[in-house]
């Protein structure tokens, strides 16, 4: 059994792009979106996986991930997953012995950029482009971005 300890942050600006290099485009969809568990299929980078995750307990949860044939993943996304499909490009950046994954969303979640890091440590060195922590804000969970995409969030009124 795997245990995932993940922390999520918004980015302050686009300066993360300089060290990021090439990203990998992913399409991911959900077969199960209930409060206790999620079942996800992700296709990208010439690979496909099915992932089963438990409900989060703070910043940790159980996670099981298995490789599946890419064609199977593509068909599951097309025919079986709840819409909309999450589309994002993931970039990896190494900073002070940690690997940060930057997800730049597109389609219904265009404009959202989240930096994730897997560590149980609370006090970690943060790159200058890392902003507000949103780990405990369930709106930023990918599973919830299917239910209520970022494009549907109420935008603040400009003064």
Secondary structure, DSSP 4 states (H G I P E B T S, - for coil): -EEEEEEEEEESSSTTHHHH---EEEEEEEEE--TTEEEEEEEETTEEEEEEEEPPBTTEEEEEEEEE-HHHHHHHHHHTSEEEEEEEEEEEEEETTEEEEEEEE-GGGTT-EEEEEE-S-SS----TTEEEE-TT-GGGSHHHHHHS-GGGSPPPPP-
